[in-house]
Amino acid sequence: MKRPSGALGQIPAQQPKRSVAKVVSWFETFQGSGPPPLSPPDTVRNIARQDRDYDLQHTIQQDVERSFEQSRDVIVDERPEPDSESEEDQDEQEVDPTSQRRIAGIRQRLKALGKIDYGGLGPIDDDYDKESTSSDWDNYKTTPLLIGEYEEVAHRLEGYDDWNEDQRRLHRLIYMRGLHPMIPSNWRLSFRTWGINEPHLDDVFTPEGSEKRTVIHHYNGLHAAGKALESLFFLTQYVTDYEETGLLHKASALIARTLRNYIKWSMKDAGLDYKINLPTIIVRQYRANFVGEEEMDVDSNDVPDDRSVTDLSESYSISEVAGEAPEANHQRRFLTAMSNDLEKRMRDLGRNWRLLLKKENGEQTAAAEQPAEGRRSRRASYITAPPTLYAYAIIQHMIIIVSYDSGSPKSPVVTLETVSLNDRGLWLWNALSLAIPANMARDALYDMRDTGFIVPEQPDESDPDL
């Protein structure tokens, strides 16, 4: 029986459950052995990586587009195409009661807090922004020579010209990992046993004594920051353990839990409230044998929504289903349901951000409006430009990193990278690829704290010691 083509078509429909007395964790032997194996960085220096990533990106894009076409054949959306002038009105018409309650709740909580003191978060305007806090290392050592090679690869990607600056930056940072600093040099001590203090990995860290910011950084506790990143180092090892012991079907739950914990750390580190603020990054777990909404994991940090996604497994006629091979039919339903669910959640979250940041009649804002060059004039109605949103879509051992420009309602939900966690030698590069979106999403919230709509972390009122 021939399997469907495409990157997602390589995922098994279901992993057989095997009786295993005990999973011998890689971590149990870690202390007594040397550092884990580390393959060379998969970056633009490796032409095979370029071709492989391009092919994977292209096949995933085809899978997603095909699933959209299939869903349109089944479910006809009779809503008219919105005009550019009426997109804001459309946001108000389409928002559901649950989202309205959440936006109202955030505004009410902010009023109850009164004037917010952001002093503990550091100055909003940094005098050394271009010198010490910039995470742009494109001029580091030989990096300028490699930028041209990267641009050749990037412009081959379908839709690259339509990406916004944040999406391009994320894609570039993932490709350039290992070629310029991504971790502060004072984190070295936390990773002595991991073998990344070797001279040939110097480019992973900033030069000694440098205060220039890296994309992966901390605002407060250094030790907690190191432990959080280390949890992503372990992730590849654990997932490979699951694969080698026939328990790969359990990997997605572990990946989702680890990523959510890392996002929670990043928010706490920046002094931002994880529960109250609208998220700029979400985690979605899709089981390989997923055929309907009822089997989908629900992320507690996703935008609450009482509306359910249509169960696409019930949208096809019996004759259509019976006429297909069971495996191909499952794959079709899986791709369609996953794509529709992910796009819906990203667009709903983007609409909530636009509603939250929309200026109300007579509302006075602390920050002056500074729309980015080339953006549409309708942004003038927002307190600040709505943020770029990110999501981790987990399918067994694979993580698809997607993004959505919430400031442009018609912009597509784009796939930026796919990370496979079943190769031990890529544990460092996988961890960096996963950490970058979370740090960028956290920084987007941190940079908006002068709008008055970003809530700092609140002490637990139930704690008698606070």
VENHU-V64406 format. One record per backbone hydrogen bond with DSSP energy under -0.5 kcal/mol. CO is the residue of the C=O (numbers start at 0). NH is the residue of the N-H. Records with the same first field share a line. If there is no record, write none. Layout:
CO->NH  NH
This chain:
6->9
7->10
15->17
17->19
21->23
22->24
24->27  28
25->28
26->29  30
28->32
29->32
40->42
42->45
44->46
45->49
46->50
47->51
48->52
49->53
50->54
51->55
52->56
53->57
54->58
55->59
56->60
57->61
58->62
59->63
60->64
61->65
62->66
63->67
64->68
65->69
66->70
67->71
68->72
69->73
70->74
73->75
74->76
75->77
82->85
83->86
85->89
86->90
87->91
88->92
89->93
90->94
95->99
96->100
97->101
98->102
99->103
100->104
101->105
102->106
103->107
104->108
105->109
106->110
107->111
108->112
109->113
110->113
115->117
117->120
118->121
123->125
124->126
125->128
127->130  131  132
131->212
134->136
136->139
139->142
141->144  145
142->145  146
143->147
145->149
146->150
147->151
148->152
149->153
150->154
152->155
153->156
156->159
158->161
159->162
163->167
164->168
165->169
166->170
167->171
168->172
169->173
170->174
171->175
173->176
174->43
175->178  179
179->177
181->215
182->205
183->186
184->187
186->189  190
187->190
188->191
190->193  195
191->194
197->200
198->201
200->203  204
201->204
203->181  182
206->209
214->216
215->183
220->224
221->225
222->226
223->227
224->228
225->229
226->230
227->231
228->231  232
229->233
230->234
231->235
232->236
233->237
234->238
235->239
236->240
237->241
238->242
239->243
240->244
241->246
242->245
246->249
247->250
249->253
250->254
251->255
252->256
253->257
254->258
255->259
256->260
257->261
258->262
259->263
260->264
261->265
262->266
263->267
264->268
265->269
266->271
267->270
270->456
271->273
272->276
279->389
281->391
283->285  393
284->286  296
285->395
286->289
291->294
292->295
296->298
298->301
309->311
310->313
311->314
316->320
317->321
318->322
320->323
324->328
325->329
326->330
327->331
328->332
329->333
330->334
331->335
332->336
333->337
334->338
335->339
336->340
337->341
338->342
339->343
340->344
341->345
342->346
343->347
344->348
345->349
346->350
347->351
348->352
349->353
350->354
351->355
352->356
353->357
356->382
359->362
371->374
375->378
376->379
377->380
378->381
380->358
386->405
388->403
389->281
390->392  401
391->283  393
392->394  399
393->285
394->397
396->420
397->394
398->400  418
399->392  401
400->415  416
401->390
402->413
403->388  405
404->407
406->408
407->410
411->413
413->402  415
416->400
417->419
418->398  420
422->425
423->426
424->38
425->429
426->430
427->431
428->432
429->433
430->434
431->435
432->436
433->437
434->438
435->439
436->440
437->441
438->442
439->443
440->444
441->445
442->446
443->447
444->447
445->448
447->450
448->451
452->454
453->455
454->272
458->460
459->462
461->463
462->465
